[in-house]
Amino acid sequence: MCRNIKTLFNFDPPATEDEIHAASLQFVRKLSGFHTPSKANEEAFNQAVQEVAVVAKNLLNSLVSNAEPRNRETEIERAQARNAKRFGTNGQTE
C-alpha cells in the first residue's frame, strides 16, 4: 500500500492539494489497516487524514533543495522504464 505514496518534494509545478491528500490517505490507511473505516471509526480516520495532510503540506513548504526541480513527465518515463525492466512490459495497456 505504501508503494502508492509518491514523492512530492521538489517538482515543478509543486505538489497539488489533491496529491498531498492522496498521499495522506494512503499513509493513514497503512497505519490503521483500514481501506475504508467503519462508521464508528470514520470520524477519527478522516480527522487523521486531514491532520496528516496539513503536516505534509507544512513539511513540503519548509524543505529546501539545491537540486533542479524534477519534471513529472520525465519521472513517469523513468518509472515506466523500471517497470518494463522489472516486469517485462512497457506499462501501457493495449
Steps between C-alpha positions, in 0.01 A plus 500: 500500500778748582647448156213716379630799695698703252782743570352849497802718573697702246273479199413773257212575530480429874277228644129575488256484790354184342841330488570588862155374605545174306838435665352581841209264439737218402712562810200491736368188323833329558518601866141408580474189287169630362434565133162636598434548873183389674243762593632486858853590381415723205527832684838415658628366166396810305641729770832317482511538121440875531764541771759299307427709189563823694827368640607370157426835337697682771790261449502545123486878539789495749744280309774653287708348224793611288405246233304594193126429535399167352279477196187284544504366145865398527432323831205314344718386210769380742242308704363336184853399397561347846169314477583371152834372625346347811179355356582469131237746384492863402224578750252595231177320429392413151 
